[in-house]
Amino acid sequence: MKIKILLVDDHKILRNGICSIVKGYPDMEVIGEAADGNIAMRLVKELSPDVVIMDISMPNLNGIDATRKIIADNPKIKVIALSMHHDKQFVSEIFKAGASGYLLKDCAFDELEHAVRIVMDGKTYINPEIASLVIESLVSQPQATSQKAFSLLTDREREVLQLIAEGESTKEIASHLSVSSKTIESHRRQVMGKLNIRNVAELTKYAIREGLTSI
């Protein structure tokens, strides 16, 4: 039986490259592709993949929150983060969300194949270049998290913050999340209050810095 893989990345050229490589392995197949976390969640329900290869910074719903939601509903699915981020914050948060592996986007394709086999065997795979970050986070003193998005904000507040940073209006966000505009305005006030930020420009900078969205 083939290992079923779902690719989640907003860059089609990267998805195409991975697809072409996976075709060379007779026991693996790419069964679907998604450009953001919301599409990924829908395809997980429709296609039941074994492995989701997940980018972290994507529009509409970032990879960390998407991973958390996917694993909550499908704990047997393996998620491998494929990211440009070396920062230990992103490594730590994606594993907290339930990921089984972490690769850098500049890795060799044979490392991706190896990572898929490792996580399917029930183990965790971490790119050697960032393994030291994981060790450091384990042995260092807990850092203050008062201003960190993934510890301070709720799931819905992060969704609203990401969509604000991506330029959507209150009405558009309300429609996107199927709630009222007043609810979105309330979330916006709560986010700004928690972060002590008073304008959209600073919210956008914060969202990019925290990996909720890309430039």
C-alpha positions as CSV (number, residue, x, y, z in Angstrom):
1,M,0.0,0.0,0.0
2,K,1.3,3.4,-1.0
3,I,2.0,6.2,1.5
4,K,-0.5,8.9,0.7
5,I,0.9,12.4,0.8
6,L,-0.9,15.8,0.9
7,L,1.2,18.8,-0.1
8,V,0.4,22.2,1.6
9,D,2.3,25.2,0.4
10,D,1.3,28.4,-1.3
11,H,4.1,28.2,-3.8
12,K,3.0,26.0,-6.8
13,I,6.6,25.6,-8.1
14,L,7.6,23.9,-4.9
15,R,4.6,21.6,-4.9
16,N,5.4,20.7,-8.5
17,G,9.0,19.9,-7.6
18,I,8.0,17.6,-4.7
19,C,5.4,15.9,-6.9
20,S,7.9,15.1,-9.6
21,I,10.3,13.7,-7.0
22,V,7.7,11.6,-5.2
23,K,6.7,10.0,-8.5
24,G,10.1,8.3,-8.4
25,Y,9.2,6.3,-5.3
26,P,6.9,3.4,-6.1
27,D,5.5,3.2,-2.6
28,M,4.5,6.9,-2.3
29,E,2.0,9.1,-4.0
30,V,0.8,12.7,-3.8
31,I,-3.0,12.5,-3.5
32,G,-3.7,16.3,-3.2
33,E,-2.3,19.8,-3.0
34,A,-3.4,22.9,-1.0
35,A,-2.3,26.5,-1.1
36,D,-3.4,27.4,2.4
37,G,-4.4,25.8,5.8
38,N,-8.1,26.0,5.2
39,I,-7.9,24.1,1.9
40,A,-5.6,21.6,3.6
41,M,-8.2,20.9,6.4
42,R,-10.9,20.3,3.8
43,L,-8.7,18.0,1.7
44,V,-7.6,16.0,4.8
45,K,-11.3,15.2,5.4
46,E,-11.9,14.3,1.8
47,L,-8.7,12.3,1.0
48,S,-7.5,10.9,4.4
49,P,-3.7,11.2,3.7
50,D,-1.1,9.4,5.8
51,V,1.4,12.3,5.7
52,V,0.8,16.1,5.3
53,I,3.8,18.1,4.2
54,M,3.0,21.5,5.7
55,D,4.4,25.0,5.0
56,I,4.3,27.3,8.0
57,S,3.7,30.8,6.6
58,M,0.7,30.7,4.3
59,P,-2.3,33.0,3.6
60,N,-5.7,32.7,5.3
61,L,-4.6,30.1,7.8
62,N,-1.0,29.5,8.8
63,G,0.6,26.0,9.0
64,I,0.9,25.9,12.8
65,D,-2.8,26.5,13.4
66,A,-3.7,24.3,10.5
67,T,-1.6,21.5,12.0
68,R,-3.1,21.9,15.4
69,K,-6.6,21.6,14.0
70,I,-5.8,18.6,11.7
71,I,-4.1,16.6,14.5
72,A,-6.9,17.4,16.9
73,D,-9.4,15.7,14.5
74,N,-7.0,13.1,13.0
75,P,-4.3,12.1,15.5
76,K,-3.0,9.3,13.3
77,I,-2.0,11.7,10.5
78,K,1.7,12.6,10.4
79,V,2.6,16.3,9.7
80,I,6.0,17.2,8.5
81,A,6.7,21.0,8.5
82,L,8.6,22.2,5.4
83,S,9.7,25.8,6.2
84,M,12.3,28.4,5.5
85,H,12.3,29.4,9.2
86,H,15.4,28.4,11.4
87,D,14.0,30.2,14.5
88,K,13.4,27.9,17.4
89,Q,10.1,29.6,18.1
90,F,8.6,28.2,14.9
91,V,10.2,24.8,15.5
92,S,8.8,24.7,19.0
93,E,5.3,25.8,18.1
94,I,4.9,23.4,15.2
95,F,5.8,20.4,17.4
96,K,3.5,21.7,20.1
97,A,0.8,21.7,17.5
98,G,1.4,18.0,16.8
99,A,3.9,17.8,14.0
100,S,6.1,14.7,13.6
101,G,8.9,16.3,11.6
102,Y,10.6,19.5,10.6
103,L,12.5,20.1,7.3
104,L,14.1,23.2,5.8
105,K,13.0,24.2,2.3
106,D,16.6,24.1,1.1
107,C,17.0,20.4,2.1
108,A,17.8,17.8,-0.5
109,F,14.8,15.9,-1.8
110,D,16.2,12.6,-0.6
111,E,16.0,14.0,3.0
112,L,12.2,14.6,2.5
113,E,11.8,11.0,1.4
114,H,13.8,9.8,4.5
115,A,11.7,12.0,6.8
116,V,8.4,10.6,5.4
117,R,9.6,7.1,6.1
118,I,10.8,8.0,9.6
119,V,7.5,9.6,10.7
120,M,5.5,6.7,9.2
121,D,7.6,4.4,11.4
122,G,6.2,6.4,14.4
123,K,9.4,8.4,15.0
124,T,10.2,12.1,14.9
125,Y,12.4,13.6,12.2
126,I,14.3,16.9,12.7
127,N,16.6,18.5,10.1
128,P,20.2,18.3,11.5
129,E,20.7,22.0,11.0
130,I,18.0,22.9,13.5
131,A,18.3,20.0,15.9
132,S,20.5,22.2,18.1
133,L,17.6,24.6,18.4
134,V,15.3,21.9,19.8
135,I,18.0,20.8,22.3
136,E,18.5,24.4,23.4
137,S,14.8,25.0,23.9
138,L,14.7,21.8,26.1
139,V,17.6,22.8,28.3
140,S,17.2,26.5,28.5
141,Q,15.1,28.3,31.1
142,P,11.5,29.0,29.9
143,Q,11.4,32.3,28.1
144,A,8.8,35.0,28.8
145,T,5.8,34.4,26.5
146,S,3.7,37.4,27.3
147,Q,3.9,38.8,23.8
148,K,4.0,35.5,21.8
149,A,1.0,35.0,19.5
150,F,0.7,31.2,20.0
151,S,0.6,31.5,23.8
152,L,-1.2,34.8,24.3
153,L,-4.0,34.7,21.6
154,T,-6.8,32.3,21.1
155,D,-7.1,30.3,17.9
156,R,-9.8,32.6,16.6
157,E,-7.9,35.7,17.6
158,R,-4.9,34.5,15.6
159,E,-7.1,33.8,12.6
160,V,-8.5,37.3,12.8
161,L,-5.1,38.8,13.2
162,Q,-3.7,37.0,10.2
163,L,-6.6,38.1,8.0
164,I,-6.2,41.7,9.2
165,A,-2.5,41.6,8.4
166,E,-3.4,40.2,4.9
167,G,-5.5,43.3,4.2
168,E,-9.0,42.0,4.5
169,S,-11.7,44.4,5.8
170,T,-13.9,43.7,8.8
171,K,-16.8,42.7,6.5
172,E,-14.6,40.4,4.5
173,I,-13.2,38.7,7.6
174,A,-16.7,38.3,9.0
175,S,-17.8,36.6,5.8
176,H,-14.7,34.4,5.6
177,L,-15.2,33.2,9.2
178,S,-19.1,33.1,9.0
179,V,-19.6,35.5,12.0
180,S,-20.9,39.0,12.3
181,S,-18.9,42.2,11.8
182,K,-19.4,43.1,15.4
183,T,-17.8,39.8,16.5
184,I,-14.7,40.6,14.3
185,E,-14.5,44.1,15.7
186,S,-14.6,42.6,19.2
187,H,-11.8,40.2,18.3
188,R,-9.8,43.0,16.9
189,R,-10.1,45.1,20.1
190,Q,-9.1,42.0,22.2
191,V,-6.1,41.4,20.0
192,M,-4.9,45.0,20.1
193,G,-5.5,45.1,23.9
194,K,-3.6,41.9,24.6
195,L,-0.7,43.0,22.4
196,N,-0.8,46.7,23.3
197,I,-0.8,47.6,19.6
198,R,-2.9,50.5,18.4
199,N,-2.9,50.4,14.6
200,V,-3.1,47.9,11.7
201,A,0.4,48.6,10.5
202,E,1.9,47.5,13.7
203,L,-0.5,44.5,13.8
204,T,0.8,43.5,10.3
205,K,4.4,43.8,11.4
206,Y,3.7,41.7,14.5
207,A,1.9,39.0,12.4
208,I,4.8,38.7,10.0
209,R,7.3,38.6,12.8
210,E,5.3,35.8,14.6
211,G,5.0,33.7,11.4
212,L,1.3,34.1,11.1
213,T,1.6,35.4,7.6
214,S,4.4,36.2,5.1
215,I,5.3,39.5,3.5
